[in-house]
Structures are given as C-alpha cells and as structure tokens.
C-alpha cells in the first residue's frame, strides 16, 4: 500500500465543495498528531475566495503553478476525467500524489490504496481490497472483502460495495447506492443515487432504480 500521508507539504487541486472537504480530512489528520503543511489550493476555474478565507486557506493560482511547487498533491475534483487529466499533468513534473485517510475511517488488512486516494470520515474498507489511483471514498462509504476498484473511481456518501465486486476505471457510485457481491461494473459507468445493483453493468452505462436498470 502507498504510505498514508501524515506529514509534509501538500496542495489540494480543486477549491470547490469537495476540495474544502478534503481540507477537513487534512485538519483531522493534523488534530490526531499529523504534521501536514497545507500550502493552499490550485484551481483553474472560478473560486469563491470568501469560503477559502474563512478557513484561512489560500488560492495559489491555477495548475500552471505546478512547475514551481515542491510538495505532494491530491485532487479534490469529483469528475473522473478531470482527475485523470490532472494526474497526468502533475505526474509529468514528478510531483507525488498523497494518500489521505481520515482518522475515523477504518482500513482492514491486505488493503492497497493507490496514489492520490482520499478516504473520508467514517468510510470503511474491509480486507483484501485493491484501490487504484486518485479514488475518492466519501463519507460513510463501505467496501467489502476481495473487491477491486480501478483508478479515478468515486464512491459518493453512503455508497456500499459488497464482497468480490470489480469496478472499472472512472466509475461513480452515487449517494446511498448499493452493489451486491460478485458483480462487475464496467469502466466509465455511473450508478445513480439510491440504486440497488444486482447484475453486472456494461462499460459506459448509467443505471438507476431498485433493482438498477440502464437509464
């Protein structure tokens, strides 16, 4: 498993809502004895600077600043394709992607967390789980045993994966959705909020409902 990041210099790419939630993860790590020096946010789009100032956070500029930075980074952007692009930019200049795990999350034995993964408060990962690059496990998301998750995957708050599930790259599992055991969810798929997935999902498919069906 990539070493969990608890000390060192860090920037968060993306200063929107989830980016600020990632800063909460950083603050919680530091409150539990960590020593992360948060330098600020990078963002290429419009930013509500008032929300950053309330947190004492700084907008450092856009992604063009990467050449001047000497620190680790995480990507606080929900869109998988944007995460993939930013990963490519930052990897090209050899900046390391940090792994952040909220102190209230639980991570079991034989778990691999890929570079850039962010595990939020109260998320739970059991045993023999492999998670790829720049994955987001939001609040109260759960991952069962022997599950494999590709890169740039998002589990929204309260999403639940049972055992032996395989998620391809760029998959999003919506808020409160559930995937039963032994299923394959193809790359680029989207599982809608509250859906109950009881059969395999083909790549690039959006499924919704109980039981989940293609939209």
FENFEN-V167455 format. One record per residue. N is the residue number from 1. SS is DSSP state (A for helix, B for strand, O for the rest). Layout:
BEGIN
n = <N:N>
ss = <SS:SS>
END
This chain:
BEGIN
n = <1:2:3:4:5:6:7:8:9:10:11:12:13:14:15:16:17:18:19:20:21:22:23:24:25:26:27:28:29:30:31:32:33:34:35:36:37:38:39:40:41:42:43:44:45:46:47:48:49:50:51:52:53:54:55:56:57:58:59:60:61:62:63:64:65:66:67:68:69:70:71:72:73:74:75:76:77:78:79:80:81:82:83:84:85:86:87:88:89:90:91:92:93:94:95:96:97:98:99:100:101:102:103:104:105:106:107:108:109:110:111:112:113:114:115:116:117:118:119:120:121:122:123:124:125:126:127:128:129:130:131:132:133:134:135:136:137:138:139:140:141:142:143:144:145:146:147:148:149:150:151:152:153:154:155:156:157:158:159:160:161:162:163:164:165:166:167:168:169:170:171:172:173:174:175:176:177:178:179:180:181:182:183:184:185:186:187:188:189:190:191:192:193:194:195:196:197:198:199:200:201:202:203:204:205:206:207:208:209:210:211:212:213:214:215>
ss = <O:O:O:O:O:O:B:B:B:B:B:B:B:O:O:O:A:A:A:A:A:A:A:A:A:A:A:A:A:A:A:O:O:O:B:B:B:B:B:B:B:B:O:O:O:O:O:O:A:A:A:A:A:A:O:O:O:O:B:B:B:O:A:A:A:A:A:A:O:O:O:B:B:B:B:O:O:O:O:A:A:A:A:A:A:A:A:A:A:A:A:A:O:O:O:O:B:O:O:B:B:O:O:O:O:B:B:O:O:O:B:B:B:O:O:O:O:B:B:O:O:O:O:B:B:O:O:O:B:B:B:O:O:O:O:B:B:O:O:O:O:B:B:O:O:O:O:B:B:O:O:O:O:B:B:O:O:O:O:B:B:O:O:O:O:B:B:O:O:O:O:B:B:O:O:O:O:B:B:O:O:O:O:B:B:O:O:O:O:B:B:O:O:O:O:B:B:O:O:O:B:O:O:O:O:B:B:B:O:B:O:O:B:B:O>
END
